[in-house]
């Protein structure tokens, strides 16, 4: 019996006995953004904040979500830690290019402003986690690697957003950094707390 089947059986046992988490905690797998990259992205946030209304992410909360896991009881959380470590054990460190401004769900109904994160390895890790630890599959159907800058409270004019997109596009690559670890994060009370850090293999040992 493989690890995924065991994990799903344990999840069913937990749910059937009413042991699901009662707090507002949510969990997700993420890549943290280095401080020097945060500093490069902050002026873009400031640029948008002058004209767009919404909640802008502080520099220390910037990240790339690899997979949203949702709420979990302690038993499932411990099992998830073990599985994540096993699933990502052979993943090698890699580089990410940060470039391009986008909006979810689209320019006409923009509610989230983000900067793109580009690396094939991000997609590969997302699929690995989806295959082995699909706790909240519906939340991850349209995966688009990005760094959220703001959640907008009012939909801006499309022409304004297109202007900003062109400005950012003209800058080309905004930043580039190496990913050395993947983090299991806890989100509760508006704060992100690292629960587990999984180091990636050095490219020299590949």
Phi, psi and omega in degrees: 000124184281171186296324182295317180296316178300317181298315181294324177296316179296320179298319179296320179297315180298313182295319184291339179259013175067034184258013181294150184300141181255349182279178179271008183294137174232151184236146177208154178264132189216165169247125180282155180258125180300154183300322181293328176286320175305317182296327179285331181274336185301319178300329178291318175301317179297321178299312180293323185295338180293331185239340183256142180262133179161188179260115181265135183291134173292157184305321185289349180258001180292135181197171172246120178279121176275322180198131176271125183258336180083196180286148179213139172285168185302318182298314180292323179299315179297318178295322179296320177302314181296314182294318179300316180298319179291317184295322185262008186301325184262005181286133182263148177302154184206174181250147179240135172262131179255116182196155174085135178256133179223170181220136175258143355281339177193179183292330182285332183231040187301124178235342179225131176256135184213162174248137184287147176239119190242116174187131181297333182295332177297314179297319181297316179293323177301315180294321178301313180294320180298322181290328187252334185221067183268075180284323183227065186301326181294337182278350188236017185296317182253080184277125178221103184304128184199168174243113181290128177261322185200152170251114190277139180265346177219141182281119181282164175298141181302320182298324179294317181294321178297324178297314179296319179301318180293320178301315181289322178298322180295338179283342181072222179288121182279325181196162176215134180212159179267138178262119182253345182205159175242143187238135170270118185252148172250129177248118180204136178060030180078007181242148175253128181235124177294128179258325181207135175246125182249109180290143176266156181291143177293143179297336180292336182263005182296000000 
